[in-house]
Each structure stands twice: as C-alpha cells, then as structure tokens.
Amino acid sequence: MNEPLAERIRPTSLSDYISQQHLVGPTGTLTNQIKKGLIPSLILWGPPGTGKTTLATIIATESKRPFYTLSAINSGVKEVREVIEKAKQSGGLFTTKNPILFIDEIHRFSKSQQDSLLAAVEKGWVTLIGATTENPSFEVIPALLSRCQVYVLNAFDKEALETMLTRAIETDSELKSKNIELAETEALLKLSGGDGRKLLNIFELVINSESTDTIKITNDLVTSKIQKNTVLYDKTGEQHYDIISAFIKSIRGSDPNGAVYWLARMIEGGEDVKFIARRMLIAASEDIGNANPTALIMATNTFQAVTTIGYPESRIILSQCAIYLATSPKSNASYMAINKAQQLVKQTGDLSIPLHLRNAPTKLMKELGYGEDYKYSHDHPNNFAYQEFLPNELSGTKIFEPGTNAREKSQAEFLKNRWKDKYGY
C-alpha cells in the first residue's frame, strides 16, 4: 500500500479536525451551520495544506449529503455539467439537503467554467464548496463570488503542527509499529512552512529513510535526510510560495538568469499564468517604481496578454517581462513612502484637513472658510505655489525619499527647487 501518511490520517469528523478554531471551534462561524446541515455555498481560501479538502469532506459527511468532487486542473465545462446533472438527480431524494459539489483549486477555472456553475448554485441544485490558495476577489467571477460565503483558513501554527505529528505516531498503523521519539521538531516545522500536508510528507520521508524501527527525530536527522532527497522533496509540488519568492528576489536582485530559471520551474510545474503575471505587476511597482515607470506598463500589458493567450505561448511573454524587470534600475521609494504614510495614519488617526484644501460646493461651506486661501498652482510661475498640503500636526514631515537612480535624482532635484526649506530635499 502506497497511500501517503497525510491521506492515512486525514480527519473524518469535526472532533478530529485540527486548528481553524475560528471556523469550526465551539464558537466557530461554521460550527452551527455544519451541525444543522444548513450549509451555504462557500469558498475556502488559504495556503496549501491547511485542511480545505478535509473540511469540505467533513462538511458533507456530517451533514449527510451526497458529495461530488472536481479538480479544476483536469475538468472542463463538459465535466462540470455532467456532475451537476448527476447532483440534480441525486438531489431529488432530498429536501433541504442538496448535494455538495467540491471544486479543488477553483481559481484555475476559466470564466466560462465558472459561468457553468451559476445556475446550479443559484437554483440550489448543488451547494458549491470551492477551495483556493489565491484571493477569490481576483480569481472568482463576481457573479459566482456574490453567491458564496468566503472563509479564510490560516497556516497551521506550531502547536497544531506538533499535535499533527503526535497524532500520526499514535494512530497510524504503520507508525505505531515503530518506536519513534520526537526529540526535536524545529527543522520539521520550519520546512513545513505551516503546511500540514508538507509536514507529514517530510516526516514520512524521514521515517522511511531509516533502516531501524527505533527512530529519534532530531533537527540534524531531518535536515540530512531532506538534503539527500531534494529531488523527491521537490516533486511534492508544494513549493508554490518558495519558488515565487525565489523568482521575485531574483528580479529584485537584477539577475535575469535566476528570474528565468525560477519562471521555468513554475511553468513546468503548471503554475497559474495569471498568478505569475500578477506577482510581476507587484514587483514592477514595489521594486522598480519610478526608477523605470515603463516597467509597470510592461507588467500590465504582460498580465493582459497572458490572460488572453494562455499557455504555451505565454511562456515567451512572461520571459520577456521577467528579463525586462530584472534588468531595470531598482527603487523601493514608493513602497517605503506608502508604508511610512500608513504608519503615520495609524499613529495620528484622522487628523483635520486644512480648510484651504477642503471642497466648498455649498454657500455654507464657503462661509465657514472651506477652500479659502487655496492657491491654484497653474496660476503661479512654474505651475507651483508654496502652501501647506499636510495636516497642521504633520507639517514638514518628509514621507517620500527619492532613490539614487537617474530618474529619481531628477525627482529629487525637482523637489529641492520647491520644498528644500520645508522638507529638506
């Protein structure tokens, strides 16, 4: 039997379900709904290995409903319609307990595939449960999203992960036959990254690599075993966040070689083309910004192009954009500026807007001084008039600090000519 440990010990009831207490704990938002069997269509959003599939299965089991499942990776509109038809037929045996249709990785469904679900959800033929690692606001069409409740699952914390390991040792038939001591767990927890499935896969790999039945789990043992089995570990397909991190850091570090390599890893692993393009959009602003404003235009056009074209041709467009971003001058000045501004807002609250900056659409507002003494910049030399644009309490606070690249040096010179005395440019 080659069934993985994660499958062998998968919880089958709420009492066995670990973590996500905000959803399924004693006062969780889903607890009473599950117990009563009054389940709305919903989207489970969270990182890999946080129990989305398990929770969907438990919901169906505890509410005693027929359960149908589809994977967005290998299902098209035809498969969706076939399952909905089956669900409608089985649902005829029930009143309020209509069948549950679970769609894993629903963010990979195209618009037409998601459209094919609308009637079934709206008319109550099925209760839809979608699982996604991506923000459903971006990946689920508004018409479908408006018919679903969104529930967020969190990465497992240290306590939950250690509970998972202990339960595996105590309940799994194969592990119970061995003498396993959890002397150290730091390496296991670090490598798992809060992903329960990854934790159990690594744990099982370490156990199976030992030739004796008496095994003492230490950090050194785990690290050595994983290093020796790098290829096997990589093939679990759960390095989604690690690889995108390496990709973005290669772009930030101005290395097109690293960027294209990690891009290829994502493409070969079947990563969603829009996910890659969206991360490049963020990098174009966060890491390049006004050092090369064209980078954001390039990334935006890339996102639009790959969304229209898809694989395999999109690989070329993604490569072009990745290389362009990696070889662009870098600046995080815009990123740092908004961080500082938001921190100021949190610290100082809703400070009063200076009267001269306020809009005055009514007579009363004008009488109260709204807009009075405002200087219209275009009526002054060089389209500039010295005046206050921050709340009085923050007057003179420098938020934006230009970078040292050529473009931002020119911005610094522009600001120096206008605001040297006020902000110290």
Residue pairs with C-beta under 8 A, 6 or more apart in sequence:
4 200
4 201
4 204
5 168
5 172
5 174
5 175
5 200
5 201
5 203
5 204
6 196
6 197
6 200
6 201
8 172
8 173
8 174
9 167
9 168
9 171
9 172
9 200
10 54
10 57
11 17
11 18
11 51
11 54
11 58
12 57
12 58
12 61
13 58
13 61
13 62
14 24
14 31
14 34
14 58
14 62
17 24
17 51
17 54
17 55
17 58
18 51
18 156
18 160
18 163
18 164
18 167
18 196
19 50
19 51
19 154
19 156
19 157
19 160
20 28
20 50
20 51
20 55
20 153
20 154
21 28
22 28
22 29
22 154
23 29
23 30
23 31
23 55
23 151
23 153
24 30
24 31
24 34
24 55
25 31
29 151
30 59
30 151
33 39
33 40
34 58
34 59
34 62
34 63
35 62
37 62
37 63
37 64
37 65
37 96
37 97
38 96
39 59
39 63
39 65
39 100
39 127
39 129
40 127
40 148
40 149
41 121
41 126
41 127
41 128
41 129
41 147
41 148
41 149
42 128
42 129
42 130
42 148
42 149
42 150
42 151
43 106
43 129
43 130
43 131
43 132
43 136
43 140
43 145
43 148
43 149
43 150
43 151
44 52
44 55
44 56
44 129
44 130
44 131
44 132
44 151
44 153
45 132
45 133
45 134
45 135
45 136
45 150
45 151
45 152
45 153
46 52
46 133
46 152
46 153
46 154
46 155
47 133
47 153
47 155
47 194
47 195
47 241
48 133
48 195
48 197
48 198
48 238
48 240
48 241
49 156
49 192
49 194
49 195
49 196
49 197
49 198
49 199
49 238
50 153
50 154
50 155
50 156
50 194
50 195
50 196
51 153
51 196
52 104
52 131
52 153
53 102
53 104
53 131
55 153
56 100
56 102
56 129
56 131
57 67
57 102
59 100
59 129
60 66
60 67
60 100
60 102
61 67
63 97
63 100
64 97
65 94
65 97
65 98
65 99
65 100
65 127
66 87
66 90
66 91
66 94
66 99
66 100
67 99
67 100
67 102
68 83
68 86
68 87
68 99
68 100
68 101
68 102
68 126
69 101
69 102
69 103
69 104
70 79
70 80
70 83
70 101
70 102
70 103
70 104
71 103
71 104
71 105
72 103
72 104
72 105
72 106
72 107
72 108
72 109
72 113
73 104
73 105
73 108
73 270
75 103
75 113
76 113
77 112
77 113
77 116
80 113
80 116
80 117
81 116
83 101
84 101
84 116
84 117
84 120
84 125
84 126
87 98
87 99
87 101
87 120
87 125
87 126
88 120
88 125
88 126
90 99
91 98
91 99
91 125
91 126
98 124
98 125
98 126
98 127
99 125
99 126
99 127
100 126
100 127
100 128
100 129
101 117
101 120
101 126
101 127
101 128
101 129
102 129
102 130
102 131
103 109
103 117
103 128
103 129
103 130
103 131
104 131
105 131
105 132
105 133
106 114
106 130
106 131
106 132
106 136
106 139
106 140
107 132
107 133
107 134
107 136
107 139
107 140
107 272
108 272
111 141
114 140
114 141
114 144
115 141
115 143
115 144
117 128
117 144
118 143
118 144
118 147
119 125
120 126
120 128
121 127
121 128
121 144
121 147
121 148
122 147
128 144
128 147
128 148
130 136
130 140
130 148
132 139
132 140
133 240
134 272
134 275
136 145
136 148
136 150
137 145
138 278
139 274
140 148
154 194
155 193
155 194
155 195
156 164
156 192
156 194
156 195
156 196
156 199
157 194
158 189
160 196
161 185
161 188
161 189
161 192
161 194
161 196
161 199
162 182
162 185
162 189
164 196
164 199
164 200
165 182
165 185
165 188
165 199
165 203
166 182
168 175
168 200
168 203
169 175
169 176
169 180
169 182
170 176
175 207
177 213
178 207
178 213
178 214
178 215
179 213
179 214
179 215
180 207
180 215
180 217
181 215
181 216
181 217
182 217
183 216
183 217
183 218
184 217
184 218
184 219
185 217
186 219
187 218
187 219
187 220
187 222
187 223
188 199
188 202
188 203
188 206
188 217
188 222
189 199
191 198
191 199
191 202
191 222
191 226
192 198
192 199
192 202
193 241
193 242
195 238
197 238
198 236
198 238
201 233
201 236
201 238
202 222
202 226
202 233
203 217
205 225
205 226
205 229
205 232
205 233
206 215
206 217
206 221
206 222
206 225
206 226
207 215
209 225
209 228
209 229
226 233
237 269
240 271
243 262
243 265
243 266
243 269
243 271
244 262
244 266
244 271
244 275
244 276
244 279
246 258
246 262
247 259
247 262
247 263
247 266
247 276
247 279
247 322
248 279
248 283
248 287
249 258
250 256
250 257
250 258
250 259
250 261
250 262
250 326
251 259
251 280
251 283
251 287
251 322
251 325
251 326
252 283
252 287
252 330
253 326
254 326
254 327
254 328
254 330
255 326
256 322
256 323
256 326
256 327
258 326
259 322
259 323
259 325
259 326
260 319
260 322
260 323
263 276
263 315
263 318
263 319
263 322
266 276
267 276
267 311
267 315
267 318
273 306
273 307
273 310
273 311
273 314
273 318
274 303
274 306
274 307
276 306
276 318
277 299
277 302
277 303
277 306
277 307
277 318
277 321
278 303
280 299
280 302
280 303
280 318
280 321
280 322
280 325
281 296
281 299
281 300
281 302
281 303
283 299
283 325
284 295
284 296
284 298
284 299
284 300
284 325
285 296
285 334
285 335
286 332
286 334
286 335
287 325
287 330
287 331
287 332
287 335
288 295
288 296
288 325
288 328
288 329
288 330
288 331
289 331
289 332
289 333
289 334
289 335
289 403
290 331
290 333
290 334
290 403
290 407
290 408
290 411
291 328
291 329
291 330
291 331
291 403
291 405
291 407
291 408
292 328
292 329
292 407
293 407
295 324
295 325
295 328
298 321
298 324
298 325
299 321
299 325
302 317
302 318
302 320
302 321
305 314
305 317
306 314
306 317
306 318
309 317
329 405
329 406
329 407
330 403
330 405
331 403
331 405
331 408
332 403
333 400
333 401
333 402
333 403
333 408
334 400
336 401
337 399
337 400
337 401
340 399
341 399
344 394
344 397
344 399
348 391
348 393
348 394
351 391
351 392
351 393
351 394
352 391
352 392
353 391
354 388
354 389
354 390
354 391
354 392
355 368
355 369
355 370
355 371
355 372
355 373
356 371
356 372
356 373
356 374
356 387
356 388
357 371
357 374
357 389
358 365
358 370
358 371
359 365
359 370
359 371
360 366
360 370
360 371
360 372
365 371
366 372
374 387
375 385
375 387
376 385
377 383
377 384
377 385
379 385
384 418
386 418
386 422
388 395
390 396
390 397
396 422
396 423
397 423
398 423
398 424
398 425
402 408
402 409
402 411
402 412
402 415
402 425
412 425
415 423
415 425
416 425
419 425
